[in-house]
């Protein structure tokens, strides 16, 4: 089973995302801030990581994960609330794999990640 971590300051976003992704057969963990996410990644690196762009330390978190031994293999999705080119480029420079517009819902998460859990 593939591991997925949702890093967001919003309890609601984490809970909703966890419920949807768990139904897609991911083993989902949560982190409420960048420090907690980094500690969890040091203990067990996820296959996928959602990082809230509005969270303090988001870009540093991405860069730190990329610098870790297994960090190059993680698919990191930088979650933004609008398609701001400056913010998207900052995420890409830090090491984000791709972007995800928030708020996301079941349809969006299923379209992006639905076939990936089964493919593992």
N, C-alpha and C positions, 0 to 999 in steps of 0.2 A: 504494500500500500504506500502510495506517495505521500510525503509530508508537506503540509502547507502551513505557513504562518501568516497571520493577519496582524499587522502593526498599525494601530490607530488609537488616537486618544478617546474616541467615542465608543463607549460600551455598546451602544445600539448597533453601530456599524460592525463591530467585531462579532457580536452575537448573531446578527442576521447573516453575515458572511459565513460564519462557522456552520450555522444550520444548513445553508445551501450547499456549501462545499463538502460537508460531511455526507450529505445525501448523494453527492457525486463520487463517493468512495475515497475521499481524501482523509488522511489523519490530520486534523486541524488543531493548531495551537494558537494562542493569542498573546499579544504583548501590548500594554497600554502606553509605552513610551520607548524611545530609542535605546535607552540603557537596558531595559528589561529584554528587548528584542536581541540585543547584542549578547547578553548573558545566555539566553536560550539558544542562540545560534552557536555559541562556543561549546555548549553542552551537546547539541544535536542539530546539525545543519539541515534545514528544510530543502525540499526540491523546488518549492515555489514560495515567494515572499511578496506580500502586498505591503507597501510602505506609503503612508499618508503624507503627501507633500506639505500639508499644513502643520505637521508635527515638528516640534523643536528637535533639531538634530537629525532630520530625515536624510539629508544629503551625506552627512558624516557617517550615518549608519550604513548607507549603501556602500560608501567607499571603504569602510572598515570590513564589511563582509567580503567585498571583492578582494581585499588584501589577505584574507584568511586562506589557509591551505585548500579547503574544499569550496571556497567562496566563488570561484570562477564558474562552477557548474550550476549555481542557483539561478533560477529565472526570477528576476526581480521586476515587479510591476510598480511603477511610481504612480500613485493615485492622485489625480488633480481634479479640482472642481470646475475648471474651465481650460480650454485649449490655449493657454498662454505660452507662446513660443519661447520666451525667456526661461520660464519655469521648466518647460519640457527639455530644453537644451541643457539646463543645469542638471536635471535628473540624468540625462544621457551621459554627460561628462562625468558624473559621479559613478556611473556604471550600471544604470537601469537598463534592463533588457527591452522593456516596452512600457507603455502607459495605459492607464485605465481611468476613464472618466467616472467621477462620483456624482451623484449617488448611483451605485450599481444595484442591480436586482437579480432575481433568479434567471431571467431570460438572458441577460448579459453574461453572468458568470457561467451559465450552462453553455452558451455559444462559444465562449473563450476556452473554458477548462473542461467541458463535458467529456470530450474524447481523450483527454490527456491522462485522466486517472485510470481509465481502462487500458490505455496503451502501455502502462508500466509493467 
